[in-house]
Amino acid sequence: MIFLKISGGRIMVEKIRIGGAFFDDLAMIPDIKSALTSDRRLSEDEFAARHADTIRRHYTTVARLEFLQEDAYFFASCVWRYLNSLDLRENPEQAKFQRRRPEPWYEPPMARRLA
């Protein structure tokens, strides 16, 4: 089995790209778009905890997909990173992200490696 080593910057860019794709889909519903954009000032953890259920409900209703809570949390975190990256493009001096508290996992379960 081959594992590719990816630098932290590339992972960040990939999370922003994933977040952009999810946001574009979720933003087609005005109430969800409004909630996501107004909550982007929350910390990453607060935003992800609040909107993991938003993502689960949306995709269960629209596409009949069921996400695990931790996967929905990860995708909500990606949306937060995407929304805050838009602010950074407008105001580069705001380049401080609020750090997440240590979690036992940082990626969706399918990306975890067995110890």
Backbone as ProteinMPNN parsed JSONL, in Angstrom:
{"seq_chain_A": "MIFLKISGGRIMVEKIRIGGAFFDDLAMIPDIKSALTSDRRLSEDEFAARHADTIRRHYTTVARLEFLQEDAYFFASCVWRYLNSLDLRENPEQAKFQRRRPEPWYEPPMARRLA", "coords_chain_A": {"N_chain_A": [[0.843, -1.169, 0.0], [0.558, 2.227, -0.785], [1.284, 5.331, 0.616], [0.659, 8.729, 0.298], [2.47, 11.603, 1.082], [1.255, 14.587, 2.145], [1.577, 18.041, 2.286], [0.76, 20.328, 4.98], [-0.354, 22.726, 3.996], [-1.471, 22.038, 1.52], [-3.465, 20.313, 2.344], [-5.103, 22.104, 3.712], [-5.959, 23.745, 1.586], [-7.382, 21.866, 0.141], [-9.459, 21.285, 1.933], [-10.755, 23.747, 1.922], [-11.598, 23.793, -0.725], [-13.376, 21.595, -0.739], [-15.217, 22.572, 1.122], [-16.19, 24.781, -0.323], [-17.564, 23.512, -2.408], [-19.584, 22.16, -0.983], [-20.829, 24.395, 0.206], [-21.775, 25.802, -2.074], [-23.73, 24.025, -2.944], [-25.456, 23.842, -0.682], [-26.205, 26.516, -0.437], [-28.157, 26.96, -2.274], [-30.574, 26.928, -1.117], [-32.214, 29.488, 0.315], [-32.645, 30.023, 3.144], [-30.825, 28.333, 4.419], [-28.419, 29.25, 3.33], [-28.376, 31.84, 4.399], [-28.198, 31.264, 7.157], [-25.71, 29.927, 7.271], [-23.893, 31.901, 6.323], [-24.281, 33.946, 8.19], [-23.406, 32.755, 10.528], [-20.69, 32.406, 10.22], [-18.884, 33.835, 11.695], [-18.602, 32.578, 14.066], [-16.593, 30.374, 16.14], [-14.587, 27.782, 14.65], [-15.218, 25.25, 15.715], [-17.7, 25.742, 17.005], [-19.28, 26.509, 14.811], [-19.151, 24.175, 13.213], [-20.309, 22.279, 14.938], [-22.887, 23.314, 15.14], [-23.798, 23.299, 12.465], [-23.444, 20.75, 11.456], [-25.692, 19.164, 11.791], [-27.392, 20.588, 10.117], [-26.297, 19.996, 7.614], [-26.62, 17.198, 7.579], [-29.464, 16.959, 7.69], [-30.179, 18.308, 5.316], [-28.991, 16.778, 3.201], [-30.133, 14.299, 3.699], [-32.809, 14.826, 3.181], [-32.837, 15.982, 0.543], [-31.159, 14.369, -1.124], [-31.351, 11.844, -0.138], [-29.231, 10.804, 1.279], [-27.304, 9.595, 3.943], [-25.314, 10.924, 6.329], [-22.721, 10.162, 8.636], [-22.491, 11.531, 11.942], [-19.925, 12.515, 12.586], [-18.774, 12.782, 10.061], [-20.434, 14.709, 8.901], [-19.802, 16.8, 10.606], [-17.113, 17.217, 9.926], [-17.444, 18.086, 7.226], [-18.947, 20.399, 7.661], [-17.036, 21.876, 9.005], [-15.262, 22.256, 6.897], [-16.835, 23.923, 5.287], [-16.905, 26.171, 6.942], [-14.187, 26.912, 6.843], [-14.002, 27.544, 4.124], [-15.811, 29.765, 3.905], [-14.522, 31.592, 5.599], [-12.156, 31.864, 4.224], [-12.917, 33.416, 2.118], [-13.278, 35.879, 3.338], [-10.62, 36.406, 3.969], [-9.486, 36.856, 1.495], [-10.521, 39.324, 0.892], [-9.65, 40.883, 3.045], [-6.603, 40.592, 3.845], [-5.141, 41.021, 6.21], [-6.515, 39.852, 8.254], [-5.624, 37.305, 8.853], [-5.668, 35.425, 10.916], [-6.697, 32.419, 12.062], [-9.093, 31.005, 14.251], [-7.993, 28.652, 16.481], [-8.751, 25.218, 16.544], [-9.813, 23.155, 19.241], [-7.942, 20.349, 20.468], [-8.879, 17.335, 18.959], [-9.95, 13.907, 18.966], [-9.871, 13.044, 16.398], [-9.286, 14.248, 13.082], [-10.051, 14.097, 10.516], [-12.511, 12.769, 8.22], [-13.975, 9.565, 9.095], [-13.339, 7.635, 7.105], [-10.88, 8.437, 6.261], [-9.128, 7.956, 8.235], [-6.236, 6.404, 9.671], [-5.306, 3.172, 10.676], [-3.877, 2.405, 13.794]], "CA_chain_A": [[0.0, 0.0, 0.0], [1.35, 3.445, -0.906], [0.705, 6.512, 1.236], [1.249, 9.971, -0.18], [2.636, 12.617, 2.107], [0.752, 15.869, 1.661], [1.914, 19.094, 3.237], [-0.384, 20.942, 5.648], [-0.963, 23.745, 3.141], [-2.316, 21.389, 0.507], [-4.651, 19.805, 3.027], [-5.954, 23.27, 3.97], [-6.564, 24.132, 0.309], [-8.37, 20.834, -0.203], [-10.621, 21.483, 2.803], [-11.459, 24.93, 1.422], [-12.266, 23.38, -1.966], [-14.517, 20.766, -0.337], [-16.183, 23.485, 1.734], [-16.821, 25.566, -1.385], [-18.527, 22.657, -3.117], [-20.746, 21.969, -0.11], [-21.537, 25.667, 0.351], [-22.511, 26.076, -3.313], [-24.926, 23.183, -2.959], [-26.344, 24.234, 0.412], [-26.645, 27.901, -0.619], [-29.3, 27.02, -3.185], [-31.737, 27.146, -0.252], [-31.91, 30.789, 0.93], [-32.569, 29.993, 4.611], [-29.562, 27.686, 4.804], [-27.341, 30.178, 2.967], [-28.384, 32.914, 5.382], [-27.689, 30.738, 8.429], [-24.277, 29.648, 7.14], [-23.107, 33.133, 6.209], [-24.335, 34.727, 9.43], [-22.675, 32.042, 11.582], [-19.269, 32.215, 9.906], [-18.076, 34.532, 12.709], [-18.406, 31.667, 15.194], [-15.357, 29.597, 16.033], [-14.745, 26.631, 13.762], [-15.919, 24.191, 16.453], [-19.104, 26.129, 17.197], [-19.925, 26.457, 13.499], [-19.279, 22.775, 12.788], [-21.287, 21.618, 15.807], [-24.22, 23.819, 14.803], [-24.234, 23.027, 11.093], [-23.371, 19.327, 11.095], [-27.083, 18.716, 11.647], [-27.923, 21.232, 8.912], [-25.823, 19.198, 6.475], [-27.276, 15.878, 7.623], [-30.88, 17.115, 7.305], [-30.271, 18.703, 3.908], [-28.686, 15.671, 2.29], [-31.121, 13.238, 3.911], [-34.037, 15.255, 2.514], [-32.669, 16.255, -0.884], [-30.502, 13.302, -1.886], [-31.513, 10.57, 0.575], [-27.915, 10.368, 1.762], [-27.172, 9.705, 5.391], [-23.941, 11.119, 6.783], [-22.425, 10.004, 10.054], [-22.349, 12.834, 12.592], [-18.541, 13.007, 12.486], [-18.54, 13.201, 8.677], [-21.133, 15.985, 8.728], [-18.997, 17.774, 11.343], [-15.951, 17.503, 9.08], [-17.86, 18.881, 6.078], [-19.316, 21.72, 8.171], [-15.762, 22.543, 9.257], [-14.761, 22.67, 5.577], [-17.639, 25.085, 4.875], [-16.413, 27.296, 7.738], [-12.894, 27.325, 6.276], [-14.278, 28.189, 2.838], [-16.394, 31.086, 4.135], [-13.505, 32.471, 6.163], [-11.146, 32.141, 3.198], [-13.44, 34.528, 1.322], [-12.959, 37.084, 4.095], [-9.178, 36.646, 3.881], [-9.182, 37.424, 0.181], [-10.885, 40.74, 0.938], [-8.858, 41.525, 4.097], [-5.511, 39.669, 4.187], [-4.61, 41.238, 7.554], [-7.282, 39.036, 9.198], [-5.162, 35.938, 8.584], [-5.623, 34.583, 12.109], [-7.81, 31.49, 12.256], [-9.233, 30.532, 15.62], [-7.54, 27.264, 16.501], [-9.66, 24.227, 17.1], [-9.263, 22.383, 20.361], [-7.538, 19.019, 19.993], [-9.931, 16.335, 18.822], [-9.345, 12.595, 18.726], [-9.804, 12.824, 14.952], [-9.27, 15.483, 12.313], [-10.524, 13.792, 9.171], [-13.637, 11.849, 8.287], [-13.529, 8.221, 9.467], [-12.758, 6.872, 6.007], [-9.515, 8.905, 6.026], [-8.296, 7.597, 9.386], [-5.326, 5.264, 9.55], [-5.284, 2.305, 11.845], [-2.598, 2.499, 14.499]], "C_chain_A": [[0.893, 1.239, 0.0], [0.596, 4.593, -0.25], [1.425, 7.737, 0.689], [1.351, 10.949, 0.974], [2.217, 13.956, 1.506], [1.069, 16.916, 2.716], [0.64, 19.701, 3.815], [-1.091, 21.976, 4.8], [-1.88, 23.153, 2.094], [-3.578, 20.821, 1.121], [-5.616, 20.952, 3.286], [-6.674, 23.687, 2.697], [-7.641, 23.134, -0.088], [-9.622, 20.972, 0.656], [-11.428, 22.696, 2.356], [-12.208, 24.585, 0.144], [-13.505, 22.537, -1.663], [-15.612, 21.649, 0.255], [-16.907, 24.329, 0.71], [-17.865, 24.769, -2.135], [-19.775, 22.43, -2.27], [-21.531, 23.265, 0.032], [-22.348, 25.986, -0.897], [-23.794, 25.266, -3.383], [-25.929, 23.627, -1.897], [-26.942, 25.622, 0.2], [-27.789, 28.036, -1.617], [-30.605, 27.201, -2.407], [-31.454, 28.409, 0.56], [-31.792, 30.769, 2.457], [-31.261, 29.37, 5.095], [-28.389, 28.609, 4.494], [-27.232, 31.294, 4.0], [-27.803, 32.45, 6.718], [-26.185, 30.5, 8.368], [-23.461, 30.933, 7.114], [-23.151, 33.954, 7.487], [-23.536, 34.067, 10.554], [-21.183, 31.904, 11.307], [-18.345, 32.934, 10.884], [-17.894, 33.698, 13.974], [-17.032, 31.015, 15.074], [-15.634, 28.401, 15.126], [-15.527, 25.511, 14.447], [-17.397, 24.504, 16.628], [-19.877, 26.021, 15.886], [-20.175, 25.008, 13.083], [-20.305, 22.032, 13.635], [-22.708, 22.037, 15.443], [-24.683, 23.321, 13.438], [-24.006, 21.593, 10.617], [-24.782, 18.781, 10.907], [-27.749, 19.348, 10.436], [-27.551, 20.41, 7.683], [-26.514, 17.842, 6.442], [-28.728, 15.974, 7.173], [-31.018, 17.403, 5.822], [-30.062, 17.504, 2.987], [-29.596, 14.46, 2.501], [-32.397, 13.565, 3.145], [-33.877, 15.327, 1.004], [-32.148, 15.046, -1.66], [-30.649, 11.912, -1.264], [-30.165, 9.943, 0.945], [-27.881, 10.538, 3.274], [-25.693, 9.79, 5.75], [-23.839, 10.737, 8.251], [-22.237, 11.39, 10.649], [-20.929, 13.38, 12.428], [-18.183, 13.42, 11.057], [-19.199, 14.549, 8.414], [-20.375, 17.101, 9.442], [-17.785, 18.191, 10.515], [-16.344, 18.404, 7.907], [-18.306, 20.284, 6.5], [-18.061, 22.535, 8.474], [-15.143, 23.044, 7.95], [-15.521, 23.892, 5.067], [-17.165, 26.318, 5.637], [-15.096, 27.825, 7.171], [-13.09, 28.049, 4.943], [-14.806, 29.606, 3.052], [-15.367, 32.057, 4.698], [-12.373, 32.749, 5.187], [-11.615, 33.275, 2.293], [-13.148, 35.849, 2.008], [-11.481, 37.424, 3.982], [-8.787, 37.238, 2.537], [-9.473, 38.915, 0.16], [-10.01, 41.514, 1.921], [-7.732, 40.602, 4.542], [-4.956, 39.853, 5.596], [-5.374, 40.439, 8.611], [-6.858, 37.572, 9.139], [-5.035, 35.058, 9.822], [-6.872, 33.714, 12.149], [-7.878, 31.163, 13.737], [-8.899, 29.052, 15.618], [-8.588, 26.371, 17.13], [-9.0, 23.552, 18.281], [-8.885, 21.0, 19.849], [-8.711, 18.048, 20.014], [-9.259, 14.982, 18.634], [-9.238, 12.272, 17.246], [-9.841, 14.17, 14.252], [-9.823, 15.293, 10.918], [-11.758, 12.915, 9.29], [-13.136, 10.424, 8.545], [-12.869, 7.458, 8.335], [-11.319, 7.29, 5.709], [-8.576, 8.524, 7.173], [-7.41, 6.401, 9.077], [-5.414, 4.437, 10.821], [-3.911, 2.367, 12.484], [-1.912, 1.162, 14.565]], "O_chain_A": [[1.888, 1.28, 0.724], [-0.585, 4.807, -0.524], [2.654, 7.771, 0.626], [0.41, 11.099, 1.754], [2.757, 14.395, 0.491], [0.849, 16.692, 3.906], [-0.43, 19.602, 3.214], [-2.314, 22.096, 4.874], [-2.945, 23.702, 1.811], [-4.64, 20.84, 0.499], [-6.822, 20.795, 3.1], [-7.876, 23.955, 2.726], [-8.693, 23.52, -0.597], [-10.733, 20.795, 0.157], [-12.657, 22.672, 2.407], [-13.336, 25.038, -0.052], [-14.56, 22.742, -2.263], [-16.789, 21.493, -0.07], [-18.106, 24.574, 0.843], [-18.932, 25.287, -2.463], [-20.895, 22.499, -2.778], [-22.761, 23.251, -0.014], [-23.502, 26.403, -0.786], [-24.826, 25.765, -3.832], [-27.117, 23.77, -2.185], [-28.072, 25.875, 0.616], [-28.334, 29.128, -1.782], [-31.623, 27.586, -2.982], [-30.556, 28.412, 1.402], [-30.919, 31.438, 3.008], [-30.667, 29.834, 6.068], [-27.469, 28.739, 5.301], [-26.133, 31.652, 4.425], [-27.01, 33.161, 7.336], [-25.465, 30.835, 9.309], [-22.449, 31.041, 7.807], [-22.162, 34.598, 7.837], [-23.039, 34.76, 11.442], [-20.475, 31.317, 12.125], [-17.143, 32.669, 10.9], [-17.119, 34.069, 14.856], [-16.387, 31.096, 14.028], [-16.789, 28.058, 14.874], [-16.397, 24.894, 13.833], [-18.249, 23.638, 16.426], [-20.993, 25.504, 15.857], [-21.275, 24.659, 12.653], [-21.086, 21.24, 13.108], [-23.623, 21.214, 15.438], [-25.849, 22.959, 13.278], [-24.346, 21.263, 9.481], [-25.039, 18.023, 9.972], [-28.586, 18.716, 9.792], [-28.389, 20.159, 6.817], [-26.946, 17.391, 5.381], [-29.181, 15.163, 6.365], [-31.864, 16.82, 5.144], [-30.873, 17.251, 2.096], [-29.806, 13.678, 1.574], [-32.998, 12.684, 2.53], [-34.701, 14.786, 0.267], [-32.652, 14.74, -2.741], [-30.136, 10.928, -1.797], [-29.995, 8.724, 0.922], [-28.382, 11.529, 3.806], [-24.924, 8.859, 5.51], [-24.772, 10.965, 9.021], [-21.863, 12.324, 9.94], [-20.747, 14.568, 12.162], [-17.366, 14.321, 10.867], [-18.607, 15.427, 7.786], [-20.311, 18.224, 8.942], [-17.47, 19.376, 10.416], [-15.652, 19.381, 7.623], [-18.068, 21.252, 5.777], [-18.024, 23.741, 8.23], [-14.567, 24.131, 7.907], [-14.924, 24.796, 4.481], [-17.034, 27.394, 5.053], [-14.911, 29.034, 7.036], [-12.423, 29.046, 4.668], [-14.302, 30.55, 2.443], [-15.346, 33.226, 4.312], [-11.694, 33.769, 5.309], [-10.791, 34.017, 1.758], [-12.809, 36.832, 1.35], [-11.12, 38.599, 3.905], [-7.855, 38.037, 2.456], [-8.772, 39.684, -0.499], [-9.662, 42.667, 1.667], [-7.89, 39.888, 5.532], [-4.351, 38.925, 6.134], [-4.926, 40.357, 9.755], [-7.684, 36.688, 9.362], [-4.351, 34.035, 9.775], [-7.985, 34.228, 12.259], [-6.849, 31.056, 14.404], [-9.461, 28.285, 14.837], [-9.225, 26.729, 18.12], [-7.78, 23.395, 18.32], [-9.471, 20.532, 18.873], [-9.444, 17.969, 21.0], [-8.114, 14.92, 18.189], [-8.569, 11.306, 16.878], [-10.382, 15.134, 14.793], [-10.038, 16.275, 10.208], [-12.024, 12.369, 10.361], [-11.984, 10.115, 8.24], [-11.928, 6.703, 8.575], [-10.608, 6.588, 4.99], [-7.368, 8.745, 7.088], [-7.786, 5.505, 8.321], [-5.581, 4.977, 11.915], [-2.896, 2.38, 11.788], [-0.821, 1.055, 15.125]]}, "name": "protein", "num_of_chains": 1, "seq": "MIFLKISGGRIMVEKIRIGGAFFDDLAMIPDIKSALTSDRRLSEDEFAARHADTIRRHYTTVARLEFLQEDAYFFASCVWRYLNSLDLRENPEQAKFQRRRPEPWYEPPMARRLA"}
